[in-house]
Amino acid sequence: MRQCEPSDLPYRVDIIENLWIPLADGGRLAARLWLPSEAEQSPVPAIFEYIPYRKRDMTRARDAVNHQYLAGHGYACIRVDLRGSGDSDGVMLDQYREQELSDGVAVIEWLARQPWCDGNVGMMGISWGGFNALQIASRRPEELKAIVTACSTDDLYADNMHYMGGCLLTDNLSESTTMFSVNSCPPDPEIVGERWRDMWLERLDGSGLWLETWLRHQSRDGYWRHGSVCENYGAIRCPVMAVGGWADGYTNAIFRLLEHLEVPRQGLIGPWGHKYPHQGIPGPAIGFLQESLRWFDHWLKGCDNGIMAEPILRAWMQDSVPPTCYYHERPGRWVGEQEWPSARIETREFRLAPWRLLREDESRPADAGGELSIQSPLSVGLFAGKWCSYTAAPDLPHDQREEDGGALVFESGTLTEDLEILGAPELELRVSSNRAVAMVAVRLCDVAPDDKITRVTYGLFNLNHHCGSDRPQALTPGEFIPVTVPLNHIAQVFPKGHRLRVSVSTSYWALAWPSPEPVRLTIKPADSALRLPVRPCSEIDETIAFEQPEGGRPLEMTHLEPPNHNWLVHRDLADDRSILEVIQDQGRIFISEIDLEIINSTRNWYTYQDDDFTSPKGETKTKRVFRRGDWQVETTTHTILTADADNFYIWAELDAWEGEKRVFSRNWDITIPRYYL
């Protein structure tokens, strides 16, 4: 990334470390402001980012790159801590609740009234910030003129870190662990003064264990419908740029937004994980801040800069690569579509036969009318990678050959020409289960001539949701039902000389929680088919290009202890126990401009034993330390999630220290019934 010094930018920028935004109920939100120095005399539009991840320290490095740059191009950029987070007043009780959204609307109205703002406001955010940009846009604040939403979703149940296809994701545990830890952090005494201790203890006592809340809503009920803008796409009346990456978990939403929104919109998808595209890995990273400026310049400043002449969808068409858990760069090219859904993309069907994928022009073998069955071991999924890749560690799927040992496999003949897809593949199955509760995992893979197998995309489906995710019901063992398993959207080239492979399994641990007991699924291949969205090349593709990444001057930080990010698989053959260990240790850093030392460490373990479907266990531990002079606070969390055939069991503890004194401790021991899961 090209570092832009302040002198390189068109506007000189003043940084206000903290300012208070008053709320109608007497509370205050803490904000950090980057303000063009001329704004007091010549007001400018505002760009608003709204998240709980502590503007004072946790996002300080990212904010320095993003907001300094955008402000230097003529915007008042403001980073606001949600109520109950960072230095803001109050307690956070959950994600995306009514209080959070109404506070966000109030901030927009407040911004528009400031003497340095010209009354036009945009929102920009990734993940949580992208979520609430969409949700606040659906509230239609008059001053909100456009948003950029990255790595977010329109449907909090269907595409989020909690559930996928009605199956419980283990990211549900890791996300709840993140918030368990974030909610335990104190405000900074240099910002809030002597109130900091009382505010901290209030948060420790009141934030609760969000994992319990999320596990009590195992189907698509009103809890998830609230905040899901897919319930009424027409409520959004401002232009939307939706951004994501193929290695991220939220990409499907971009295609639904392009299809259903009624406002000017664009989709941008690269090869990246859960990161802004100018910092994107796998690369290539792009000049995303420049693209954001083009978007906001057009909609907030009225500049005719040609951005709306770009294709509605710009996406990275991925070339074939050998399987590995980490890519620094992903080879491919940019492609574009002028409409979505695109009339140019045709559906090509591969029919299933025993262990075969047949082209439409291939005749079925004589034995194609039989049945095939599979009962997968718990080991299938151990090399699946993370649902939402951060690509800071080797968290992408590894070689799928070991996974396929426990799956039912269907493979095509050798491709005689390149096959390019863009969209969502789907597998239509006629299937029965020998149990009343069952799931299915489907993977679409690229098989190279040397037989190495790279997972291209996948889908999970809770078969108990075959009548709808809002009305799960028990299966009748032995009864065949038709189901369609959608796979995640993808852009991929399958080269000439390679083969397609579809793999079907009855479990996918540790990416998703398995069924309560071993399941045998029986499939009728003659009534099943794979459908691929096949894309022809287009002259438009040649016109798409992006500038190299640029950003503001990075924050100066000293690493007193190095970070450690890794994924490790441990196998105890004597005890037949396997453990996936995920290490996310940021090390120990010192931020000189606020004289603050920080430790932030999270470890996760996902365990199973033999073929015991009651043995899977998720365990997480976090540690956060803040130290400045004589002031030192530390919080630790520990969470364990297990299950048997009837219930989930949560055990958790939270401890907090001020110096050497423990000032807070709480334990949870909770039982939650399983609901067709």
N, C-alpha and C positions, 0 to 999 in steps of 0.2 A: 504494500500500500504506500502510495506517495504521501508523505507527511507534509501538510500545508502549515507553514508558520503563520502566526497572526498577520505578519506583514504581507503575506501572499494573498490574503483574502480581500475582497472588495470593501468590506466594512470593518472598522475597528470594533472590538467587542468588549463590553464590560461584563464581568461575572459577579452576580450577587449570590453569595454563598447560601444565604437562607432568607426567605421572606415568608410571611404568614398569609394564608388565604382564609378569610373568615367565612364561616358557615352560618346558616340561619338559626341553628339550634345552639349557637355559642361556641361550638368547637372550631378548631383551626387545623388546616392542612399545611404541612411544611413543603416548601418548594425551593428549587435552585433555578436561577434565571440567567440566561445568556442574552444580553441585550445589545443590539447595535447602538453605538454611541450616539448616532444621530436620531434615534427613535423618539426621544423626548420632543424634538422639534419637528420631525417628519415621521409620524407613526407608521408602523409596519405590521404585517400579519403575524400571528402567533402560531407556533407549532407546539403541541401539548402531548407529553408522554406521561402515562399514568399507571404506575406499577407499585408493588409492595416491597421491592428488593433494595430499599435503602439507598437513596440518592447521595447520602453523605459518604458512603464507603463502598458498598457492594457493587454498585454500577458506576462508580466514579470513573473508572478507566474507560468504559465504553462511552459514557456520556461525554468525556473529554474529546473523543474522536468525533462523535456524531454532532453534538449540539454546538460546539465551537465552530464546526464547519458550516452548518446550516445557518447559524446566526451571522457568520461572516459573509453570508450571501443575502442578508437583508431580512432575517426573521427573528422575532423574539421567541427563543426556545425555552421551554419551561418543563422541568422534571418534577413531578409531584408525587410525594409518598401517599399511598392510600391511607384512609383513616385506620389507625391501629398499627401502622407500620412505620419504620424509620423514625423520624422525629415528629410525625403527626400525632394529634390527640387520638384517644379512643382505643378500642380493642377490635381486632379482626376476628370474626366468628366463622367465616367461610368465604368461598370464592363467588364473585359476580352477584352478590346479593343486592337487594333494592337500595340499601344505604349507599353502597359503593357507586352504583350507577347514577343515583340522584345527586351524590356529591360531585361526580364527574360533570354532569350537566351544569351544576352551580359553578364549577371552576371555569367552564367555557363562557358562561355569562359574565363572570368576574373579569376574565381576560379581556373580553370585548369592551369593557368599560374603562380599562386602564388608559392613561393618557399616551402611552407609548405604543398602543395597539390601534390599528385602523378599523377594528371591528370584525375582521375576518380571521377565523381560527381553523386550523387543520389539526388532525390527530395522527400520530405515528407511533407504532409500537410493534414489538415482536413477542410472541407467546401471550402471556397475560396482557400485555399492552395492546397486542393485536386483537385479542378477544374483546376487551372493553371498548376499543375503537369501534368495532362492529356494533356492539350492544348499545353504546351511547349514541351512535349514528341512528339507530332505530328509534331513539327517543326524539329525534328531529329537532335538536336545538337550532334555532334560527341562525346563529352565528357560525355553526360548523359547516364549512364549505367543501371539505374533501378529507379523505382519510387514506393512509397507507397502512395496511394490516398485513403483518408477516407472521407466518407459522401459527395460524389461528384456525378457528372452526366456526361454522354456522350452526353446528349441532353438538351440544355438550354431551350427548349420550353416544351418538353413532361414531363420532371421530374426535376422541379426546383421550387423555391419558388413563381413563378409568375403565372403559369397556370398549370392545371391538367386536362387532357382529353379535352382541349379547354375551360375549365371553369376558371374564374378569381379567384385566391386564395386571401384571405385576408392577407396571409403571404406576398403577393406582397406589401401591404401597410406597414406591420411591417418591412420587410427587407429594403424598401426605407427609412423608419424612422430611422433605424439603421445607414444607410449610410449618411442620412441628418445630423445626429448628429455627426458621426465620422468625416465627411468632414469639420465640423465647428471647430474642435479642432486645437489648435496652436502647432507648434513644440516647443521643450524644449529649452529655452534660454541657458541652460548649455551646450547644444550640438551645436546649430547653431549660438549662439552669438546674437549680436544686430540685425541681420537680422530677428529675429523671428517675429516681429510685421508686417513687410512688407510681409513676407511669409504667415502669418495668414490672413491678409486682402485680399491678393490675392486669397486665398482659399475660404474665405467667399464670395467673389464677383464672383468667377468663377466656382465653383463646380456645381451649378444648383440644380434643383429638379428632381431627377432621376425617381420619380414616374411618372412624365409626359412622359418621354421617354418610360418607360415600358408599359404604358397604350396606347401609340400610335401604339403599335405592338401587336394586339390582336389575330393574327393568326400566323402560323409558316412561317414567311417570311425570307428574307435574313438576317435581324437583328439577329434572333435567330440561323440561320444556321452557322453564323460566330462563331467559338469557339466550335461548337458541333462536337466532334470527331466522332460521329456516321456517319457523312457525308463521312468519309473515315477512317475506322478502320485500314486499311493497312498502313496509314501514321505513326502509332506508331510502332517503331522498337526496343524499349527496354522493358525488362520484367516489368510486372505490378502486384503489389499486391493491390487488391481493397477490401476495408474494410467498414463495415457499421453495422447498428443495426436495428432490426425490429421496434423499436419505432421512428426511424428516417424517414425523408421523401425521402431519396435518394437511397433506397436499390435496387429498380428495375434495376438501371444502372449496378450493379455488375453482374447480370445475363446476360445482353446484352454484357458486356465486356468479360465475360467468353466464351460466344458463338461465338463472332465475331472477337476478337483479334487474330492475327496470331503469337503472340510472347509467350514465357513462361509467365504464369499468374496463380494467385491464388485468390480465393475469401474467405473472412472471415466475417461471420455475427453472431453477438451475439444478446442478447435481448435489447441492449442499445439504448438510445436516441442519440442526436447530440453531442456526446462526444468521445474522444479517448477511446479505450477499457480498458486501464489500470485505467481510471477514470470513467468507464461506470456505468450508472444507467439507468434502473434496472440492478442489478447484475445477475450473477456473473461477476465482472471485472476480467480481465486476465492479464498475463504478456506480454502485447502488445509490450513494448519496447524491450523485449527479442526476440519476434518474428520479429520485425523490424530489429534487429541486425542480426538475422539468415539470413534474406532476403538480407540485404546489404553485410554481410560477404560473402555470396555466389557469388553475382553478382559484387561487387566492389573489393573484396579481393581474390576471387577465392577459397574460403574455401568449401570443400566438406562436408557439415554439415547435409546432409540428408533432407533439407527442400523441395527439389523438388520431394522427394518420398512421401510427404504428399498428400492427396486428393486435387484435383483442387478446391473443395468447402468444407469448414468446416463451419457448421452452427449450431446454438442453436435451437434444436427442443423444442418448448415451450409446457409445460403441460397446462391443463385447469386451469384457476384461476377465482375467483369471480370478478365481475366488481368493479373497483375503479379507481380514477383519478391519483393514485401514487402507484408505486411498488418500494420497496427498492431492492427486489430480485424477479426474475422470475424463478420459478421452471422449470426444463427441463433437457436435456442432449445434449451432442455434437454428431453430426452425420456428415458423410462425403460421398461425391460422387467423383468417379474417373474421371468422364467426365461430361461436361454440354453442351447441354442438356443431361440428363441421360436417357439411354435406360431402366433403371430399373423402372422409374416412369411411371405409366400408367394413362391414362385419364379415370375417372369414371364420368358418366353422371347421373344427377338427372333431370328428366323431370318435368316441371311445370304443375300443375293442380290447380284448384281454391283453394288457400290457402294451397296447399300441395306441397312438394317436393317428387317425386316418384322415388324410385330406378328403375333400368333398368328391374328388375324382377317383379315389381309391375304393375298391370293392371290399366289403367286409369278409373276413375269413369265415369258414364254416362254423367255428366254435364261438362266434361273436355273440350268440344269444344267451350265454350262460350267466352265472353270477360270480362275483369275486368278493372276498371279505378280507378285513384287516383288523387286528387288535394291536395297537401300537404300544411299545414300551414307553416309560416315562423319559427315556433318554432322548426321544425325538424333540428337538427344540433347544438342546444344550448349546448348539452352535448357531442359533437363530439371530444373535445380536439383539439390539435394543429396539423396542417399538418406536421410540423417538431418539434417533441418534444425535449425540452432541459432537461426535467425531473428535473429541478430545482424547479418546482412548480407542483401543481396537474393539468398537462396539457394533461393527457391521457384520453381516452373516458370513460365516466361513464356508469352506468346501462342503457341499451338501451330500457327498457320497455316504458319509457316516449317518446322516439324518435319514437318508433313503433306505437304510437297512431296516427301519421300522415303519416303512410306508408302503402303500400300494402305488406302483409307479406305472405311468403310461408315457410312452416315448414315440416321437415321430421318426420317420425316415430321415436320412441326411438331406438337408435343404439344398436345392439346386440353384437357388438365387437368394440374395439378401431379403430378409423379411423385416419390415419396419413397422412398429406399432406405436400408437399414441392414444391413450385413453385407459379405460378400465376393462381388462379381461374379465370374463366370468365363466364359471364352471357350472353347468346344469347337471344335476345328479338325480337319479332315482335311487333312494337309499333307505335302508331299514336299520334299526338298532336293536340289540338284544337287551338294552337297558332303557329305563324310563327317562333318564337324563343323559344327554350325550352332546358332544361337540365334534366339529370336523375342522381340520386345518388343511388348506390347499396351497401349494407352492407351484409357481411357474418358473422353470429354470432353463438356463442356457447350457447345453452340454457341448463341450469343445471336442475336437478330434482326439485329444489325449485323455478323454473321459473325465476331466475335471468339470465340476458342476458349480455354476454361479447362480444363486437365487436372484431372479429378476424382480418378482413381486409375489405377494401372498395375500391370502384372506383367511379370516376365522369366522365361524358361524356356529352359534348355539342352536342346535336343531330343535330345542324346545321353543324357539322363537319363530318357527316356520309359518305361523299365522300372524306374526307381528311382534315387534320388540316391546310393545306395550301390553301384550297379553300372552305371556309364556304359558305353556301347558305341557303336561306329561306326555311322553311318547308312548305309543302302544307297541311293546316289543314285538318284533317280527313284521310289523306293518310297513309297507313301502310308501314313502311320501316323496313328492317332487320338491326339490329345493334348488335355488340358484345362489351360489356363493360368489359374491362380487370380490374381486381382487383389487388391491390398491392401484390407482391410476399410475401409469408409467409411460415413459418414452424410451424405446429400446430398439436397437438393431440386432437381429439374429443373423449372423453372417452365413453366407454360402459355405457349406461343408460342416456346419454345426447341426445340432438336433434340438428340438423342443422336448421338454419333459414336464409333465404334471405329476405331482406327488401328493397323495392323500393320506392323512394320518388322523388318528383319533385323540391325539394329545399334542401339545406344543409347549411344554414346560422347558425353560422357565420364563418364556415370554408371556404365557397366559396360564391361569390356574386350571388344572385338569378337572375332568369330571369326577364325581365322588367315588366311582369304582371303575375298574377296567371295562371298556366298551368294545364290542365287536360290531363294526359296521359292515353291511353287505350292500354292494352296488350292482346295479344292472347296467353294464356298459352299453348295451344296445339302446338304452333310453337316456344316455348321458352324452354330453358334448362340451367341448371347450370352444368359446367364442373370443376371437381376438379383434381389436380395433386396428385394422391395417391401414397405414397412411402412405399415399404416394408422395414422392418428392414434389417440391413446389419452387417456382422461381422466387417466391417471397423469401425463402430461406437465405438467399444470397444477400438480401438487403439488411439483415439483422446483425448489428454489432453494438458493442458496449465499450465505453471508455475504461481505462484501467482504474482500479480503486484509488480513491483519495479520501482523506479525512483530516481532522484537526490534529494538533500536536498531541501525541500520546501523554498520558499521565506518567510522571516519574515515580516508579515504585522500586523498592529494594527487596529482593527475595533473600530473607535471612535463612530460610530453609527451603529447599527446592520442592516443587509440586510433584505429585506421584499419581498418575492415572493409568489404570490397567484393568484388564479382565483376565481372570485366572480360572482354569478348570482343575479341580482337585478330585481324584478318584481313588478311593480306598477299596481295592479289590477284595481284601479279606472280609471287610464288612459290607461290601457291595453298596457303598454310599458315594454319591457324587455331589460336589458343591461347586456352584458358580460364584466366584468372589469378584465383586466389582468395587474398585478403589477409586474414589474421587477426592483426592487430597490436594487442596490448593497450596499447601505448604504454609510458611509463615512469612508474611509480607509487612513492609513498613511503608506508609504513605507519608512522605515528609511534609507536604503542604498542610496536612491536618494533624501531624505529629501522632499518628495512630498506628499501632501494631495489631495485626489481625491473624488469627489462625482459623481455618475453615476446613473441616475434614468430615467426609461421609464414607462409610463402608457398608456394603450390602452383601448378604449371603443368601443364596437360593439353593436349598438342599432337597434331595430325595433319596430314598433307600429302596433298592431292589425294584420290585414291581408293585410296591405298596402305595396305592393311590390316596391313602390317608397320611402318607409320610411327607409330602411337600411342605416346606417351611420357608417363609421369607423373614429375614432378620436384618435390621438396619441399626447403625449407631452413628451419631453425629457429635461433633465437638466444635464449639465456636468460642473464641477468646478475643476480647478487645482490651487493649492495654495502652494507657497514656500516663506516663509519670507514675504517681501513686495510685491511680485509678485502674483497677483491673476487674473485669467481670468474665465469667465463664459459664456456659450452659452446655449440658449434654442431654441427648435423648437416646432412647433405646426402645425399639418396637419389634415385636415378634407376631407374625400372622401364621396360624395353622388352621386346619380344618379336618373334620371327619365327614361321614356321609350326610349328616344332618345340619351341622353348624360350622360357622367360622368362629375362631377364637383369637381375640386380640389381647396381648399383654404389652403394656408400655409404661415407661417411666421418664420423668423429666426432673432434672436437678439443675440448680443454679447457685453459683458462688459469687460473692463479692470479696475479693481478696482471698483469704484462706477460710472464710466463713461461708458455710452453706446457708443460703437465705430462703430457699424454696425447694420442696420435693413433693412429687405427686406420682401415684401409680394408678394404672387403669387395668382392669381385668374384665373383659366384655365378651359376651356370647351373642352371636347374631345368626339367626336361622338362614340356611341356604334356600334360595327361591328359584328352583329349576336351573341351577348353576353348578 
